[in-house]
Amino acid sequence: MDSKVSSLLFIAILCLISSTSTAFNITKILAQYPEFVSFNDLLTQSGLAKEMSSRETITVLALDNSSIGGLSGRPLDIAKRILSAHVILDYYDQIKLSKLKKASTIVTTLFQASGAADDRQGFLNISRTAEGIKFGSAVKGAPLVASLVKPVYAQPYNISVLQVSEPIEAPGIDNMAPPPPPAAVPKKAPAPTAKSPTKAPAPSMVEPSTPTESPTEGPVAADGPVADVPTASPLADAPMADETTAEAASSQVHTGGAVVVIGLLACMMGF
């Protein structure tokens, strides 16, 4: 008996877990309604259908074929931005909307989660008015442009599809500039380091030219003193000339003295 109770309890827990974690496929859900064929196709082409199906809880503000015509002719990236602002990251069905306590409620959309939204472009304003529930961008000064038409589909607390009267376009969402390309500055950084090694060998190539020129200049400078040596040698011979003159003078003195002596002897013999 206890084993049967345990088995039934285990099965009940599995059913509860499977029911709470059941994934939804927005493409299959919208395929049941022919009036949303264009809306469904655009979600698939832009890749939003895959992003939406990966979420646990969303509310889709759907546009019928007559209301989405203006978006079909826009560039796909712009259409994706606008449609991603039609996906609320919370669960709102008609009952919950009717019980809103505030006259105006700000909710977060899938466009805000993408990180591409500027200012309050990724938020929607849900307001209770005398004409009913209205939707608009949460950007300051943006009007309430779309009205709730009817509920389309609901899987409580996972997904709710509500039809709205016209697209909700946040101001400036269609002319947002693309982000600048990254890593442009780091590519320029290695340039100075690459030039340094190429200029370094330049001084080493100029320096060897100095010793190669010195041997050619050495002999030219050395020839000067060698040529002057013979010209200075006659100055050294001058004392030799004086000595010769002195010897000649001394020999003349001796000769003269001898002549005088001979003359005196001749005179003495004569007498």
Secondary structure as a PSIPRED ss2 file (coil, helix, strand):
# PSIPRED VFORMAT (PSIPRED V4.0)

   1 M C   1.000  0.000  0.000
   2 D H   0.000  1.000  0.000
   3 S H   0.000  1.000  0.000
   4 K H   0.000  1.000  0.000
   5 V H   0.000  1.000  0.000
   6 S H   0.000  1.000  0.000
   7 S H   0.000  1.000  0.000
   8 L H   0.000  1.000  0.000
   9 L H   0.000  1.000  0.000
  10 F H   0.000  1.000  0.000
  11 I H   0.000  1.000  0.000
  12 A H   0.000  1.000  0.000
  13 I H   0.000  1.000  0.000
  14 L H   0.000  1.000  0.000
  15 C H   0.000  1.000  0.000
  16 L H   0.000  1.000  0.000
  17 I H   0.000  1.000  0.000
  18 S H   0.000  1.000  0.000
  19 S H   0.000  1.000  0.000
  20 T H   0.000  1.000  0.000
  21 S C   1.000  0.000  0.000
  22 T C   1.000  0.000  0.000
  23 A C   1.000  0.000  0.000
  24 F C   1.000  0.000  0.000
  25 N C   1.000  0.000  0.000
  26 I H   0.000  1.000  0.000
  27 T H   0.000  1.000  0.000
  28 K H   0.000  1.000  0.000
  29 I H   0.000  1.000  0.000
  30 L H   0.000  1.000  0.000
  31 A C   1.000  0.000  0.000
  32 Q C   1.000  0.000  0.000
  33 Y C   1.000  0.000  0.000
  34 P H   0.000  1.000  0.000
  35 E H   0.000  1.000  0.000
  36 F H   0.000  1.000  0.000
  37 V H   0.000  1.000  0.000
  38 S H   0.000  1.000  0.000
  39 F H   0.000  1.000  0.000
  40 N H   0.000  1.000  0.000
  41 D H   0.000  1.000  0.000
  42 L H   0.000  1.000  0.000
  43 L H   0.000  1.000  0.000
  44 T H   0.000  1.000  0.000
  45 Q H   0.000  1.000  0.000
  46 S H   0.000  1.000  0.000
  47 G C   1.000  0.000  0.000
  48 L H   0.000  1.000  0.000
  49 A H   0.000  1.000  0.000
  50 K H   0.000  1.000  0.000
  51 E H   0.000  1.000  0.000
  52 M H   0.000  1.000  0.000
  53 S H   0.000  1.000  0.000
  54 S C   1.000  0.000  0.000
  55 R C   1.000  0.000  0.000
  56 E C   1.000  0.000  0.000
  57 T C   1.000  0.000  0.000
  58 I E   0.000  0.000  1.000
  59 T E   0.000  0.000  1.000
  60 V E   0.000  0.000  1.000
  61 L E   0.000  0.000  1.000
  62 A E   0.000  0.000  1.000
  63 L C   1.000  0.000  0.000
  64 D C   1.000  0.000  0.000
  65 N C   1.000  0.000  0.000
  66 S C   1.000  0.000  0.000
  67 S C   1.000  0.000  0.000
  68 I C   1.000  0.000  0.000
  69 G H   0.000  1.000  0.000
  70 G H   0.000  1.000  0.000
  71 L H   0.000  1.000  0.000
  72 S H   0.000  1.000  0.000
  73 G C   1.000  0.000  0.000
  74 R C   1.000  0.000  0.000
  75 P C   1.000  0.000  0.000
  76 L H   0.000  1.000  0.000
  77 D H   0.000  1.000  0.000
  78 I H   0.000  1.000  0.000
  79 A H   0.000  1.000  0.000
  80 K H   0.000  1.000  0.000
  81 R H   0.000  1.000  0.000
  82 I H   0.000  1.000  0.000
  83 L H   0.000  1.000  0.000
  84 S H   0.000  1.000  0.000
  85 A C   1.000  0.000  0.000
  86 H C   1.000  0.000  0.000
  87 V E   0.000  0.000  1.000
  88 I E   0.000  0.000  1.000
  89 L C   1.000  0.000  0.000
  90 D C   1.000  0.000  0.000
  91 Y C   1.000  0.000  0.000
  92 Y C   1.000  0.000  0.000
  93 D C   1.000  0.000  0.000
  94 Q H   0.000  1.000  0.000
  95 I H   0.000  1.000  0.000
  96 K H   0.000  1.000  0.000
  97 L H   0.000  1.000  0.000
  98 S H   0.000  1.000  0.000
  99 K C   1.000  0.000  0.000
 100 L C   1.000  0.000  0.000
 101 K C   1.000  0.000  0.000
 102 K C   1.000  0.000  0.000
 103 A C   1.000  0.000  0.000
 104 S E   0.000  0.000  1.000
 105 T E   0.000  0.000  1.000
 106 I E   0.000  0.000  1.000
 107 V E   0.000  0.000  1.000
 108 T E   0.000  0.000  1.000
 109 T E   0.000  0.000  1.000
 110 L H   0.000  1.000  0.000
 111 F H   0.000  1.000  0.000
 112 Q H   0.000  1.000  0.000
 113 A H   0.000  1.000  0.000
 114 S C   1.000  0.000  0.000
 115 G C   1.000  0.000  0.000
 116 A C   1.000  0.000  0.000
 117 A C   1.000  0.000  0.000
 118 D C   1.000  0.000  0.000
 119 D C   1.000  0.000  0.000
 120 R C   1.000  0.000  0.000
 121 Q C   1.000  0.000  0.000
 122 G C   1.000  0.000  0.000
 123 F E   0.000  0.000  1.000
 124 L E   0.000  0.000  1.000
 125 N E   0.000  0.000  1.000
 126 I E   0.000  0.000  1.000
 127 S E   0.000  0.000  1.000
 128 R E   0.000  0.000  1.000
 129 T E   0.000  0.000  1.000
 130 A C   1.000  0.000  0.000
 131 E C   1.000  0.000  0.000
 132 G E   0.000  0.000  1.000
 133 I E   0.000  0.000  1.000
 134 K E   0.000  0.000  1.000
 135 F E   0.000  0.000  1.000
 136 G E   0.000  0.000  1.000
 137 S E   0.000  0.000  1.000
 138 A C   1.000  0.000  0.000
 139 V C   1.000  0.000  0.000
 140 K C   1.000  0.000  0.000
 141 G C   1.000  0.000  0.000
 142 A C   1.000  0.000  0.000
 143 P C   1.000  0.000  0.000
 144 L E   0.000  0.000  1.000
 145 V E   0.000  0.000  1.000
 146 A E   0.000  0.000  1.000
 147 S E   0.000  0.000  1.000
 148 L E   0.000  0.000  1.000
 149 V E   0.000  0.000  1.000
 150 K E   0.000  0.000  1.000
 151 P E   0.000  0.000  1.000
 152 V E   0.000  0.000  1.000
 153 Y E   0.000  0.000  1.000
 154 A E   0.000  0.000  1.000
 155 Q E   0.000  0.000  1.000
 156 P C   1.000  0.000  0.000
 157 Y C   1.000  0.000  0.000
 158 N C   1.000  0.000  0.000
 159 I E   0.000  0.000  1.000
 160 S E   0.000  0.000  1.000
 161 V E   0.000  0.000  1.000
 162 L E   0.000  0.000  1.000
 163 Q E   0.000  0.000  1.000
 164 V E   0.000  0.000  1.000
 165 S C   1.000  0.000  0.000
 166 E C   1.000  0.000  0.000
 167 P C   1.000  0.000  0.000
 168 I C   1.000  0.000  0.000
 169 E C   1.000  0.000  0.000
 170 A C   1.000  0.000  0.000
 171 P C   1.000  0.000  0.000
 172 G C   1.000  0.000  0.000
 173 I C   1.000  0.000  0.000
 174 D C   1.000  0.000  0.000
 175 N C   1.000  0.000  0.000
 176 M C   1.000  0.000  0.000
 177 A C   1.000  0.000  0.000
 178 P C   1.000  0.000  0.000
 179 P C   1.000  0.000  0.000
 180 P C   1.000  0.000  0.000
 181 P C   1.000  0.000  0.000
 182 P C   1.000  0.000  0.000
 183 A C   1.000  0.000  0.000
 184 A H   0.000  1.000  0.000
 185 V H   0.000  1.000  0.000
 186 P H   0.000  1.000  0.000
 187 K H   0.000  1.000  0.000
 188 K H   0.000  1.000  0.000
 189 A C   1.000  0.000  0.000
 190 P H   0.000  1.000  0.000
 191 A H   0.000  1.000  0.000
 192 P H   0.000  1.000  0.000
 193 T H   0.000  1.000  0.000
 194 A H   0.000  1.000  0.000
 195 K H   0.000  1.000  0.000
 196 S H   0.000  1.000  0.000
 197 P H   0.000  1.000  0.000
 198 T H   0.000  1.000  0.000
 199 K H   0.000  1.000  0.000
 200 A C   1.000  0.000  0.000
 201 P H   0.000  1.000  0.000
 202 A H   0.000  1.000  0.000
 203 P H   0.000  1.000  0.000
 204 S H   0.000  1.000  0.000
 205 M H   0.000  1.000  0.000
 206 V H   0.000  1.000  0.000
 207 E C   1.000  0.000  0.000
 208 P C   1.000  0.000  0.000
 209 S H   0.000  1.000  0.000
 210 T H   0.000  1.000  0.000
 211 P H   0.000  1.000  0.000
 212 T H   0.000  1.000  0.000
 213 E H   0.000  1.000  0.000
 214 S H   0.000  1.000  0.000
 215 P H   0.000  1.000  0.000
 216 T H   0.000  1.000  0.000
 217 E H   0.000  1.000  0.000
 218 G H   0.000  1.000  0.000
 219 P H   0.000  1.000  0.000
 220 V H   0.000  1.000  0.000
 221 A H   0.000  1.000  0.000
 222 A H   0.000  1.000  0.000
 223 D H   0.000  1.000  0.000
 224 G H   0.000  1.000  0.000
 225 P H   0.000  1.000  0.000
 226 V H   0.000  1.000  0.000
 227 A H   0.000  1.000  0.000
 228 D H   0.000  1.000  0.000
 229 V H   0.000  1.000  0.000
 230 P H   0.000  1.000  0.000
 231 T H   0.000  1.000  0.000
 232 A H   0.000  1.000  0.000
 233 S H   0.000  1.000  0.000
 234 P H   0.000  1.000  0.000
 235 L H   0.000  1.000  0.000
 236 A H   0.000  1.000  0.000
 237 D H   0.000  1.000  0.000
 238 A H   0.000  1.000  0.000
 239 P H   0.000  1.000  0.000
 240 M H   0.000  1.000  0.000
 241 A H   0.000  1.000  0.000
 242 D H   0.000  1.000  0.000
 243 E H   0.000  1.000  0.000
 244 T H   0.000  1.000  0.000
 245 T H   0.000  1.000  0.000
 246 A H   0.000  1.000  0.000
 247 E H   0.000  1.000  0.000
 248 A H   0.000  1.000  0.000
 249 A H   0.000  1.000  0.000
 250 S H   0.000  1.000  0.000
 251 S H   0.000  1.000  0.000
 252 Q H   0.000  1.000  0.000
 253 V H   0.000  1.000  0.000
 254 H H   0.000  1.000  0.000
 255 T H   0.000  1.000  0.000
 256 G H   0.000  1.000  0.000
 257 G H   0.000  1.000  0.000
 258 A H   0.000  1.000  0.000
 259 V H   0.000  1.000  0.000
 260 V H   0.000  1.000  0.000
 261 V H   0.000  1.000  0.000
 262 I H   0.000  1.000  0.000
 263 G H   0.000  1.000  0.000
 264 L H   0.000  1.000  0.000
 265 L H   0.000  1.000  0.000
 266 A H   0.000  1.000  0.000
 267 C H   0.000  1.000  0.000
 268 M H   0.000  1.000  0.000
 269 M H   0.000  1.000  0.000
 270 G H   0.000  1.000  0.000
 271 F C   1.000  0.000  0.000
